[in-house]
Amino acid sequence: MSLSLQAQEPSYALSTGKQDEVRLTILNEIHNPSSLAKLNLSTGLRILTIGCGIGLLELEMVKKAIPSGYVLGTDISIEQILIAQQNCNSENLEYRQMDVMNIDQIPGTFDRIHCRYVLTHLPWEKILNIIPLLYSKLAPGGFLLLEESSTRNSLFCEPPHPGYDLWKIIVSKQFASQKSNISPGLRILQYVQEQGYQVLYSSYQPILSTQREKSLLSLGVLSLSKRLLQEQLCSQEELEETLTLLNELEQDPTCFPRYCEVSQIILFKP
């Protein structure tokens, strides 16, 4: 697999838009069932999502919210929003390009707010501002679901594989590039408990068992490639070696890598 170097969001290490659509689709296939189960959606709910990407989860949400409910998906990337809008199939579903720090500009409150793999990529100082901001947009009786990477220390593969080991090194470089925490989910959990929020916690860690699921690893490397090369965190030779070994891993039916453990943190609004 050859490197495909594409433009990136300045504050986000992964690429966005069409060049990342396949990776985002696989991520949704893996994570959406658990997210939907945790959200406990029903007709009539007002739902806000942060970091909607290409909007696949929101398409499932609106099916449960109609006919009287409403889903608003937001993302900082206009490329992602344009893809999501092309796939929009309901008058009860809307997508807007918006930075999470401007979310207070949206009128009204929401019964559910969902944020997945957004805080994971941010510096801790920004996370401290975002959590109370999102909580303030909850309607009484509603809740905020944060789904973030628990800790990089949870990553492992059965049996061990050199391609997976190199992928973990790439992940570490991604976190360093973003100036994000090594254990964002666990640190967020500790923070919201200390702040006195009403919290419900669970976690899960997907096993990548099919060739399509395993391709998530190499697609992630491709998505990161330009940023890592620009910041001289990797050489092109190192990236090529990683991709070659990950391709071998994908085609090995006896090898089962784990993707990032997900912390599911629910904050209830009395």
C-alpha positions, 0 to 999 in steps of 0.5 A: 500500500502506497502513501497518499498524502492529503491536506489536514485540519491544522489542529487535527492530526488525521486527514478529513473529507473524501480521502478518509471516508472509508476509514470513517465508515469502518469506524462507524460500523464498529462503534455505532451499535454500542453508541446507539445502545448507550444513548437509549433513543426514542421518538421526540428527542432533541439530539446534538452530536459533536464531531459527527464526521460524515454523519453515519451515526446521525442517520441511525439516530434520526430513525429513532427520533422521528417523526417529532424529534430532531438531530443536529450533527456538528463538525469542525471540518467543512469537508466532513459536513459536505459529505454528511449533507449529501447523504442526509435523508430526513427533514429532522436531520441537520448538519452544521460546520461548527467548532465545539467551542461555539456550541453555545450559539445553538439555541435551545437545549438537547435531551441527548448530546453525543461526543465520540473521539473528539476530546481524545485528540485535544489538549487537556486545557481545552477539554476542561472548557468543553465538558461544562459547555456541553453539559450546559446545553443539556435539557433537564433529565437529559444526558451527555455521552462522551466516548473517548479512548481510555488509554494507549496502554490498553493496546495489544494483539493476539498473537503479537505482530510486528506490524501492530507494534509499529502501528502503536508507535504511530499512534503514540506519535499522533498523540504527541503531535496533537498534544493530547493525553496518553489516557484521555478517557480515564483522565476525563472520568476522574475529572468529572467524578471529582467535579461532582457530576452524576456519572455512569461509566462503562468501557469496551474494546473492539477486536478487529477480526475481519480483513476489512476491520483490520484495514482500519490500522493501515488506513489510520496510518495513511490518514496520519502520514502527511502530518507525521512527515511534515513534523518529522516524527516519522520518515517515509521509509518507516511509514512504508514499512509499517504499511507493508507489515499491516497489510500482512496482518490484515491477511492473516486470519489467525491474528486478532488486533485490538482497537482502542479501548473506549471509555463511555462516560455518561453525565446526567442532568437532573 
